[in-house]
C-alpha cells in the first residue's frame, strides 16, 4: 500500500507547469494546502506546511523530483566538468591541523589532500615519525562519519572522541587507548554541543547530553534539558554520574570544563545563543559531584574563563567594555567591588585569550583582521607577534608552562599555515606550510569602507586577480553572514580561490550582527534592528556596482545558515539588484524557526513570532513569507541537506517551493538537496567538491561568464 502511494505521489510530482514559454524552467508541481495561522489578528498562509515532515513519503518523493530537475540542469552546463577538475586539483594538498600536547605526546590532524575526512595522528616529538591514531575514513564506506570531538587526558593515555554521522549535530563518544590504538567498550549517545573535559587523574571526563528524543523525531524534535555528566573510563553510560541539571530552566545550556590545575570544574551556563552567560564552579577536591557554586549569576555580560592561579580566576568579559577586557575574580571574594581589571578595554576587539609561558596570549581584531599581542600576568604589555599579512589567526595552542606555542594563520590568498613560536627567542618559524597549486602573488586583497543606508561606515574586503581588467564590470560574488556575534575575518578557501581564478571578484563585507567591532556592533544587527544587516548587505551590492567593480547582471550573492537568511531577505527585498543568489541551509521561515531542534535558542538574535512586537518585524523580512507572485527573482540555487538537524531542511524546502510558484521571470530557481549530509560540519571532501562545482557552474551560466 505504501509503495502504491509513493508511485502515485511521484507521478503527480513529475507533472510540470505548462507555461507556454520555452525559456522558462519546468518544475515539479508541488501540492499547496490550505493552512492559515492567526498571529494577533494577521492571517498568514503556509501552503507548504506539509514539507516540514521530512519522514513522509510525499516529502521524500518531492525531494527526489526536485533533485532530478536540478541535477539535469547542472549536468548540461558545459563548464561544470572543467570547474570540478580544477577545483579537485586545487583541493589536493596536505592540510594540517594545529598540534597540541598531552602527556609528552603531540597530537594533530592531517588530510593528505582528497581524503573525505582528516586523520588524527600522534607523535612523541614534533620531529618524530607520526603514527595514525584514528582514521575516520574507515568508519563508513561513503566518508560521511566525521570526527567531531577529540580530547586526550593529561597523561596522554586515553583519547575521548566523538563522531557525527551524515552531518547530524548528534554525537556519539568513544574512548581509545592511545598506546594500543584500540577502542575500549565505552559508548555514549545523545550528545550535542559538547566536548569532553578530562579529570586531572585521567580516569574519566565531563560532558553534556540531552534526554533521548522520541523515535523518528531525532532530527526535528526540540533540544532542551541539557545535563552535565561525569563518565568513568571502562564503564557503560548508564553508570555515568549526573553532575548538574537545571530542571527549572530546561532551555539553559551547561558546558563543563576542568581547570588546568584540575582543582575546579567550570560550568558555563548559557541561554540560547545570547552572548550573555553565567559561570558556576565546583571544587573537585570534594569529589566529582560537589556543591555547585554560582560565581557569576547576574546574566549581565559575556564571561569566558581563561585560566586560574589558585583561587584567582581570569575571564574575558564585555561587562562595561563592549570590545572586551581581561578581569581577575577571587572566588573567595566574588563581589564585583573586589574584581580587578588586568588588561583594560582597547580600541580593538579582544577576540580570544589563552595562557602560555604563564602570559596572556591574546588575539585582537583590528578592522576585521587579527593581531597577536602578549601581556604579562599583571597586565603589562610584553610584545606583539608580527603576522605575515592582513589575515586571521586560526587558533593558538600551548600549555601554561610551555615556552613554545603553535598558531595558525591564513588570508584570502594565504593558505592556512602553522607557525611555531619560541618565547625565549621571540621568533616564529613555519611548522607546516601547505603547497597549493597556485601563485599567491597573482592575487590582491584590499579593504574599503562604504556607507550603509543609515550612514554607518561598513568595512569590506575585495579580492581578485591582479591582472583583472577593472575598467569594465566583472562577475562578482558577494558573500555575507551578519549574525550571532560571528566575525568574517580574512580566511583561505580553495573554492573562493578558484572563483578569482575564473575572473570573478570576491567581496566580503563585515556587516552588523557580527562581532567585528564588539558587542554594540553585534546588537545593532539583532531583534528589531535586524533590518540593518540587510541594509548593510544591499549597500555593499550598490557600492560594488557604483564603483564599477560589477553590474547588476554580473552580481551574485551567497551565504549559509544565518547567511542563508541574509540572502533570502535581500533577494526578496531587492530582487532587481542581483543576477543570481546562492542561499545555503538558510533560516527562511522566521515565524516557525523556533519550533525545531535548537531553533528556539536563536530567539536572542531574532525574537519569536509568538510575541506581538517580534512578530511584526519578523513577518516584515521573513524570506518565505515575502515571496510574491508575479515578481522576477534572480537565478537561484538553494542548497540544503536531508540530515541538517540545526537549520532543518524544511526551511529550504518551503522557500524553494514557494519561489518556484512565484517566479515570473525566466531565471531558474532550483534546490539541490544533499543526502547523508547536514549543516556543513564534517561534510566529506568529495561532497564538498561536487557541491561547490555545481554552485560555480550555476553562476557561470547565469552570469554569462566565459570559462
C-alpha positions in Angstrom: 0.0 0.0 0.0 2.8 2.4 0.9 4.6 1.6 -2.3 1.5 2.3 -4.3 1.0 5.6 -2.6 4.6 6.5 -3.3 4.2 5.7 -7.0 1.0 7.9 -7.2 2.7 10.7 -5.3 5.8 10.6 -7.5 3.7 10.6 -10.7 2.0 13.8 -9.5 5.3 15.4 -8.9 6.7 14.8 -12.4 3.8 16.7 -13.9 5.1 20.2 -14.8 3.7 23.6 -15.2 3.0 24.2 -18.9 4.0 27.8 -19.1 3.9 28.1 -22.9 7.3 29.8 -22.8 10.2 27.6 -24.0 12.7 29.6 -22.0 11.0 29.0 -18.6 12.2 26.2 -16.4 9.7 23.4 -15.8 9.4 22.4 -12.1 7.8 19.5 -10.3 4.2 20.5 -9.3 4.2 21.0 -5.6 0.9 20.5 -3.8 -0.4 23.6 -2.0 -2.5 23.2 1.1 -4.9 25.5 2.9 -3.1 26.1 6.1 -3.5 29.5 7.8 -2.2 30.8 11.2 -3.6 33.8 13.0 -0.9 36.0 14.5 -2.5 38.7 16.6 -5.2 39.3 14.0 -2.9 38.9 11.0 -3.8 35.8 8.9 -0.7 34.1 7.5 -0.9 31.3 4.9 1.6 28.4 4.9 0.7 26.4 1.8 3.8 24.2 2.0 3.5 23.2 5.7 3.4 19.5 4.8 7.1 19.8 3.6 8.1 20.1 7.3 7.6 16.4 7.7 10.9 15.0 6.4 9.9 11.4 7.2 6.8 11.4 5.0 6.8 9.5 1.7 5.3 12.5 -0.1 8.2 14.8 1.1 10.8 12.1 0.0 9.1 11.9 -3.4 9.3 15.7 -3.7 13.0 15.7 -2.8 13.7 13.1 -5.5 11.7 15.0 -8.1 13.4 18.4 -7.3 16.8 16.8 -7.3 16.2 15.3 -10.7 15.3 18.6 -12.2 18.3 20.4 -10.5 20.9 17.8 -11.4 19.7 17.5 -15.0 20.1 21.3 -15.3 23.5 21.3 -13.8 24.9 18.5 -15.8 24.1 20.3 -19.0 26.4 23.2 -18.1 29.5 22.7 -20.3 31.9 24.4 -17.9 31.0 22.2 -14.9 33.5 19.4 -15.7 36.3 21.9 -16.2 35.3 23.6 -12.9 35.3 20.3 -11.0 38.6 19.2 -12.4 40.4 22.4 -11.4 38.7 22.5 -8.1 39.9 19.0 -7.4 43.4 19.9 -8.4 43.4 22.9 -6.0 41.9 20.9 -3.2 44.5 18.2 -3.4 47.1 19.4 -1.0 48.1 18.4 2.5 46.1 20.2 5.3 47.4 20.1 8.8 45.5 21.0 12.0 47.0 22.9 14.9 49.1 20.5 17.1 48.5 20.1 20.8 50.5 18.4 23.6 49.4 16.0 26.3 51.4 13.6 28.4 54.6 14.4 26.4 53.0 13.5 23.1 51.9 15.7 20.2 48.6 15.2 18.5 47.4 16.8 15.2 45.0 16.2 12.3 46.0 15.9 8.7 44.4 15.4 5.4 46.5 14.1 2.5 44.5 16.2 0.1 41.4 14.5 -1.1 40.6 12.3 1.9 37.0 12.6 2.8 37.9 13.1 6.5 41.1 14.3 8.2 43.1 11.7 10.1 44.2 12.1 13.7 47.9 11.4 14.3 50.2 11.1 17.4 54.0 11.6 17.7 56.5 11.6 20.6 58.0 15.0 19.4 57.5 17.5 16.6 60.3 15.8 14.7 59.3 12.2 15.3 57.5 9.9 12.8 53.7 10.4 13.2 51.5 7.4 13.8 47.9 7.1 12.8 45.8 7.2 16.0 42.3 7.3 14.4 41.3 7.3 10.8 37.6 8.3 10.5 37.6 7.4 6.8 37.4 3.8 7.9 34.3 4.3 10.0 32.0 4.4 6.9 32.1 3.4 3.3 30.9 6.8 1.9 33.0 9.0 4.2 30.0 10.5 6.0 31.1 9.7 9.5 33.2 12.6 10.8 35.4 13.1 13.8 33.7 15.8 15.8 35.2 15.7 19.3 38.9 15.0 20.2 40.1 15.2 23.8 43.2 13.5 25.3 43.6 13.1 29.0 46.5 14.7 30.9 48.6 11.6 30.9 48.3 11.1 27.1 46.9 7.6 27.7 43.2 7.9 26.5 41.5 9.7 23.7 37.8 10.5 24.0 36.5 11.0 20.5 33.1 11.9 19.2 31.7 11.0 15.8 28.9 12.6 13.7 27.0 10.5 11.2 25.6 12.0 8.0 26.3 15.6 9.1 24.0 15.4 12.1 24.7 17.5 15.2 24.2 14.4 17.3 27.5 12.9 18.6 28.5 9.5 19.9 31.5 9.4 22.1 34.0 6.5 22.3 37.3 6.0 24.2 40.5 4.8 22.5 43.8 3.6 24.2 46.5 5.8 22.6 49.2 3.2 23.0 47.3 0.2 21.5 45.2 2.3 19.1 42.2 0.1 20.2 38.8 1.2 21.5 37.6 0.5 25.0 33.9 -0.6 25.4 32.8 2.9 26.3 29.9 4.2 24.1 28.0 7.4 24.9 24.9 8.7 23.0 22.5 11.7 22.7 25.3 14.3 22.9 25.1 17.7 21.2 27.1 20.9 21.5 29.6 19.2 23.9 33.2 18.4 24.3 34.9 16.0 26.7 36.9 17.5 29.6 39.1 15.1 31.5 39.6 15.0 35.2 43.2 15.6 36.4 43.7 11.9 37.3 42.8 10.9 33.7 40.2 8.3 34.8 37.2 10.0 33.4 35.7 13.1 31.7 32.8 15.5 31.9 30.4 16.0 29.0 26.9 17.2 28.4 23.9 15.4 26.8 20.2 15.7 26.2 17.4 13.3 27.0 16.8 10.7 24.3 14.4 12.1 21.7 11.3 10.3 20.5 11.8 7.6 17.9 11.6 9.2 14.4 12.0 12.7 15.7 15.8 12.7 16.2 16.3 15.3 13.5 13.4 17.7 14.3 12.5 17.4 18.0 13.3 20.5 20.1 16.6 20.1 22.1 16.0 21.1 25.7 17.1 19.8 29.1 20.8 19.6 28.6 22.7 17.9 31.5 26.3 17.6 32.7 27.6 14.1 33.4 30.8 12.5 34.5 31.9 9.4 32.7 34.5 7.0 34.1 36.6 5.0 31.6 35.6 1.4 31.0 32.0 1.8 32.2 28.7 1.9 30.5 26.7 5.2 30.0 24.0 4.2 32.5 26.7 4.3 35.2 27.5 8.0 34.4 27.1 10.4 37.3 24.7 13.3 36.9 26.7 16.4 37.9 24.5 19.3 37.0 20.9 19.8 35.8 18.6 22.8 35.9 15.0 21.4 35.9 13.5 24.9 36.4 15.2 26.2 33.3 15.3 23.4 30.7 16.4 25.8 27.9 19.6 26.7 29.5 22.7 25.1 28.3 25.6 23.9 30.5 29.1 23.3 29.3 31.8 21.7 31.7 35.5 22.4 31.7 38.1 21.2 34.1 40.7 23.8 35.0 44.3 23.2 34.0 45.3 22.6 37.6 42.5 20.0 37.9 41.1 21.6 41.0 37.8 23.0 39.7 35.1 22.2 37.3 33.9 25.3 35.5 30.2 25.2 34.3 29.4 27.8 31.7 25.6 28.3 31.6 24.0 29.9 28.6 20.5 31.0 27.5 20.2 30.1 23.8 22.7 32.0 21.7 22.7 35.1 23.8 26.2 36.4 24.3 25.5 36.8 28.0 26.1 33.8 30.2 26.5 32.6 33.8 29.6 30.9 35.3 29.3 28.3 38.1 32.1 26.1 39.5 32.7 23.0 41.7 35.6 22.3 44.0 36.8 18.9 42.7 38.8 18.3 45.9 35.4 17.3 47.3 34.7 14.7 44.6 33.3 14.6 41.1 29.9 15.7 42.4 30.4 18.5 44.8 28.4 21.6 45.5 27.8 23.9 42.5 28.8 27.5 43.4 27.1 30.3 41.4 30.0 32.6 40.9 28.7 34.9 38.1 24.9 34.6 38.0 23.6 38.1 37.0 23.4 37.3 33.3 24.7 40.8 32.6 27.6 40.2 30.2 29.7 37.6 28.4 32.3 35.8 30.6 34.8 33.4 29.1 37.0 31.5 31.5 40.7 31.8 30.6 42.8 30.3 33.5 43.3 30.5 37.2 46.1 30.9 39.7 44.7 29.1 42.7 41.6 30.9 43.8 42.0 33.8 41.4 40.1 33.2 38.2 40.7 35.1 34.9 37.9 35.9 32.5 37.5 37.7 29.2 34.3 39.8 29.6 32.5 42.6 27.8 31.0 44.0 31.1 31.2 47.8 30.7 33.7 47.0 28.0 31.9 46.4 24.6 35.2 45.4 22.9 36.4 43.1 25.7 38.8 43.1 28.6 40.6 40.7 31.0 39.5 40.7 34.6 40.5 38.8 37.8 37.9 37.4 40.2 38.9 35.9 43.6 36.4 33.2 44.2 36.7 33.8 48.0 35.8 37.4 47.4 33.4 37.2 44.5 31.7 40.6 44.9 32.2 42.9 41.9 33.9 45.5 44.1 36.8 43.1 44.5 37.2 42.4 40.8 40.4 43.7 39.1 40.9 44.9 35.5 44.1 43.2 34.3 44.0 44.2 30.7 41.6 47.0 30.2 39.4 47.6 27.1 41.3 48.7 23.9 40.2 50.3 20.7 40.4 46.9 19.0 38.2 43.9 19.9 39.6 41.2 22.2 38.7 38.0 20.3 40.4 35.3 22.3 42.8 34.8 25.2 44.9 31.8 26.4 47.8 31.4 28.8 51.1 30.1 27.5 54.5 30.7 29.1 52.5 32.0 32.1 51.5 35.0 30.0 48.2 36.1 28.4 48.4 35.4 24.6 45.7 37.5 23.1 44.1 37.8 19.6 42.7 41.2 18.8 40.6 42.2 15.9 41.5 45.5 14.1 39.1 46.5 11.4 38.2 42.8 10.9 41.7 41.3 10.8 43.8 39.8 13.6 46.8 40.8 15.7 48.6 38.7 18.4 49.6 40.6 21.5 51.2 39.1 24.6 50.7 40.6 28.1 52.3 39.6 31.3 50.2 38.3 34.2 50.0 41.7 35.8 48.5 43.1 32.5 51.6 45.0 31.3 52.4 44.8 27.6 55.1 42.4 26.6 55.3 42.1 22.9 53.4 41.7 19.6 53.9 38.9 17.2 54.1 40.3 13.7 51.8 38.4 11.3 52.8 37.8 7.7 49.9 39.7 6.2 46.4 41.1 6.8 44.5 37.9 7.8 43.2 35.7 10.5 44.7 33.8 13.4 43.2 30.3 13.3 43.9 29.0 16.8 46.6 29.2 19.4 47.9 26.1 21.1 50.2 25.8 24.1 50.2 24.9 27.8 50.6 27.2 30.8 54.3 26.4 31.5 55.3 25.8 27.8 58.0 28.1 26.4 56.7 27.4 22.9 53.3 27.6 21.2 51.7 27.0 17.8 49.4 29.3 15.9 47.7 29.1 12.6 47.4 32.0 10.1 45.5 32.4 6.8 44.1 35.0 4.4 42.2 35.1 1.1 45.3 34.1 -0.9 47.4 32.8 2.0 46.7 29.1 2.7 46.3 28.0 6.4 49.9 27.9 7.7 51.0 26.7 11.1 53.8 28.6 12.9 55.9 27.6 15.9 56.7 30.5 18.2 59.6 30.4 20.7 59.1 32.7 23.8 62.8 32.6 24.6 63.9 33.9 21.2 60.8 35.8 20.3 60.8 34.3 16.9 58.2 32.5 14.7 59.1 29.8 12.2 57.0 27.9 9.8 56.0 24.5 11.2 53.7 23.3 8.4 53.1 25.2 5.1 50.8 23.8 2.5 51.7 23.5 -1.1 48.7 24.6 -3.1 49.0 24.7 -6.9 48.7 28.4 -7.3 50.8 31.6 -7.1 49.6 33.9 -4.2 51.4 36.8 -5.9 48.8 36.7 -8.7 46.0 38.0 -6.3 45.3 41.1 -4.4 43.1 41.9 -1.4 42.1 45.4 -0.4 39.8 46.8 2.3 37.3 49.5 1.5 34.8 51.3 3.6 31.3 52.2 2.4 28.2 53.8 3.9 25.0 51.8 4.7 21.5 53.2 4.4 21.7 54.9 7.8 25.2 56.3 7.3 27.1 53.7 9.3 30.6 53.0 7.9 31.0 49.3 6.9 34.3 47.7 6.0 34.5 45.2 3.1 37.3 43.0 1.7 37.6 42.9 -2.0 39.9 40.2 -3.6 40.6 39.4 -7.3 43.4 38.5 -9.8 46.0 41.3 -10.2 45.6 41.2 -14.0 41.8 41.6 -13.9 40.5 44.4 -16.1 38.8 46.7 -13.7 37.8 49.2 -16.4 34.8 47.1 -17.1 32.2 45.3 -14.8 33.3 41.8 -13.7 31.4 38.9 -12.3 31.3 39.4 -8.5 30.4 37.0 -5.7 29.2 39.0 -2.6 29.2 36.8 0.5 27.9 37.6 4.0 26.7 36.4 7.3 25.8 39.1 9.8 24.7 37.4 13.0 25.3 35.7 16.3 28.4 37.9 17.0 30.4 35.9 14.4 33.1 37.8 12.6 34.2 37.2 9.0 37.9 37.9 9.1 40.1 37.0 6.0 40.4 33.3 5.5 41.7 30.9 2.8 39.2 28.9 0.8 40.1 26.8 -2.3 36.7 27.4 -3.8 37.0 31.2 -3.4 40.5 31.0 -4.9 39.0 29.2 -7.9 36.3 31.8 -8.3 39.0 34.5 -8.5 41.0 32.4 -11.0 37.9 32.2 -13.1 37.9 36.0 -13.4 35.5 36.7 -10.5 35.7 39.3 -7.8 35.2 38.1 -4.2 33.6 40.7 -1.9 33.0 40.1 1.8 31.5 42.9 3.9 31.7 43.0 7.7 28.1 43.9 8.3 26.3 44.5 11.6 25.2 41.5 13.5 28.8 40.2 13.5 31.4 40.8 16.2 33.9 42.8 14.2 33.6 45.9 16.4 32.4 44.3 19.6 29.1 43.7 21.3 27.5 47.0 20.2 28.1 46.2 16.5 26.5 42.8 17.1 23.5 44.2 18.9 22.8 46.7 16.1 22.0 43.7 13.9 19.6 41.8 16.2 15.9 41.7 17.0 14.1 44.8 15.8 17.4 46.1 14.3 17.9 43.0 12.1 17.0 45.1 9.0 20.3 46.9 9.5 22.0 43.7 8.5 20.1 43.5 5.2 20.6 47.2 4.5 24.3 46.8 5.0 24.5 44.0 2.5 22.3 45.7 0.0 24.5 48.8 0.3 27.6 46.7 -0.3 26.0 45.5 -3.6 25.2 49.1 -4.6 28.7 50.2 -3.8 30.3 47.5 -5.9 28.0 48.5 -8.8 28.6 52.2 -8.4 32.4 51.8 -8.2 32.3 49.8 -11.4 33.6 46.5 -10.0 30.5 44.7 -11.3 26.9 45.3 -12.6 23.5 44.0 -11.8 23.7 41.3 -14.4 27.0 40.1 -13.2 26.4 40.2 -9.4 25.7 37.0 -7.3 25.1 36.9 -3.6 25.7 34.0 -1.2 25.6 32.9 2.4 24.9 30.0 4.6 22.7 29.4 7.7 22.1 32.8 9.1 23.8 33.9 5.9 21.2 32.0 4.0 18.6 34.1 5.8 20.6 37.2 4.7 20.5 36.1 1.0 16.8 35.2 1.2 15.8 38.5 2.8 17.9 40.6 0.4 16.7 38.8 -2.8 13.0 39.3 -1.7 13.6 43.0 -0.7 15.7 43.9 -3.8 15.2 41.2 -6.5 16.3 43.7 -9.1 19.8 44.1 -7.7 21.3 40.7 -8.4 21.6 38.3 -11.2 22.0 35.2 -9.1 21.6 34.0 -5.5 23.0 31.0 -3.6 21.2 30.7 -0.2 22.6 27.7 1.7 21.0 25.9 4.6 19.2 29.1 5.4 16.7 30.1 8.1 13.8 31.0 5.8 10.6 30.7 7.9 11.1 33.3 10.6 7.7 32.5 12.1 8.3 28.9 12.8 12.1 28.5 13.1 11.9 28.2 16.9 9.7 25.0 16.7 12.5 22.7 15.5 15.6 21.2 17.2 17.8 24.0 18.6 16.0 26.8 16.8 14.4 28.2 20.0 17.9 29.2 21.1 18.2 31.8 18.3 15.5 34.0 19.8 18.1 36.3 21.4 19.1 37.2 17.9 15.8 37.0 16.1 12.9 37.3 18.6 9.8 35.0 18.4 6.7 35.2 16.4 4.5 34.4 19.5 5.4 37.9 20.8 3.3 40.7 19.1 6.2 43.1 18.8 8.6 40.5 17.4 6.1 39.1 15.0 5.7 42.5 13.3 9.4 42.8 12.2 9.9 39.0 11.7 6.9 38.9 9.3 8.3 42.0 7.5 11.5 40.3 6.5 10.9 36.5 6.7 12.1 35.3 3.3 9.5 32.5 2.9 6.6 34.9 3.6 7.8 37.8 1.5 8.0 35.9 -1.8 5.3 37.5 -4.1 3.7 36.0 -7.3 4.5 37.9 -10.4 8.0 39.1 -9.4 11.1 38.3 -11.4 13.6 36.9 -8.9 17.3 36.3 -9.6 18.5 32.9 -10.8 18.6 30.9 -7.5 20.2 27.7 -6.4 19.0 26.8 -2.9 21.2 24.2 -1.2 20.4 22.1 1.9 20.8 18.6 3.2 18.5 15.9 4.4 20.3 15.4 7.8 20.5 19.0 8.8 19.2 19.0 12.3 20.3 22.5 13.1 18.5 24.5 10.4 16.1 21.8 9.4 15.7 21.4 5.6 12.0 22.3 5.8 13.2 26.0 5.7 14.8 25.5 2.3 12.1 23.1 1.0 9.3 25.6 1.7 11.3 28.5 0.4 12.2 26.8 -2.9 8.6 25.5 -3.4 7.1 29.0 -3.0 9.9 30.6 -5.0 9.1 28.3 -8.0 5.4 29.1 -7.6 6.1 32.9 -7.5 8.8 33.2 -10.1 7.6 35.4 -13.0 10.9 35.7 -14.9 12.9 33.2 -17.0 15.7 32.8 -14.4 15.8 29.3 -13.0 15.1 28.7 -9.3 16.3 25.3 -8.2 17.0 23.4 -5.0 19.9 21.0 -4.5 19.3 18.6 -1.6 22.3 16.6 -0.5 21.7 13.2 1.0 23.7 11.9 4.0 24.8 15.4 4.9 23.9 18.0 7.5 24.5 21.7 8.3 28.1 21.6 6.8 30.5 20.4 9.5 32.1 17.1 8.7 30.9 17.0 5.1 33.1 14.6 3.1 35.6 16.2 0.7 34.0 14.5 -2.3 30.6 16.0 -1.4 32.2 19.5 -0.8 33.8 19.4 -4.3 30.7 18.3 -6.0 28.5 20.9 -4.4 30.9 23.7 -5.0 31.4 22.8 -8.6 27.6 22.9 -9.0 27.4 26.3 -7.5 30.2 27.8 -9.6 28.8 26.2 -12.7 25.4 27.7 -11.9 26.9 31.1 -11.7 29.0 30.7 -14.9 25.8 30.0 -16.8 23.6 32.6 -15.2 26.2 35.4 -15.0 27.1 34.5 -18.6 30.8 34.0 -17.8 33.4 32.7 -20.2 35.2 29.7 -18.7 
